């Protein structure tokens, strides 16, 4: 669940950052994709940490 939230949040943050810097459509899509991957990895590691500590 945290991974999906990370993907959505990352895409929104990345798109917003690129648009605020005056990026074109390709820039906005690239920023959104990269931020989505980074946030998804962070969500994955957070999920793993949570599951490991609950055992």
GUKOL-357032 format. One record per residue (C-alpha): residue in one letter; x, y, z. Coordinates in steps of 0.25 Angstrom, whole numbers, plus 5000, padded with zeros to 4 digits. Layout:
AXYZ ...
This chain:
X500050005000 X501150105003 X501850074990 X500550114982 X500450244991 X501850264988 X501650254973 X500550354973 X501150454982 X502450444975 X501850464961 X501050584967 X502250644974 X503150624961 X502150684952 X501950804961 X503450824962 X503650824947 X502450914944 X502951014954 X504251014947 X503651044934 X503850904928 X503150854915 X502350734915 X503450634913 X504150704925 X502950694934 X502750544930 X504250514933 X504150574946 X502850514950 X503450374946 X504750384953 X504050444966 X503050334965 X504150224965 X504950294977 X503650304985 X503250164982 X504650114987 X504550194999 X503150135002 X503649994999 X504750005009 X503850065019 X502849955017 X504049855019 X504449925032 X503049925038 X502849775035 X504149735041 X503949815054 X502549755056 X503049615056 
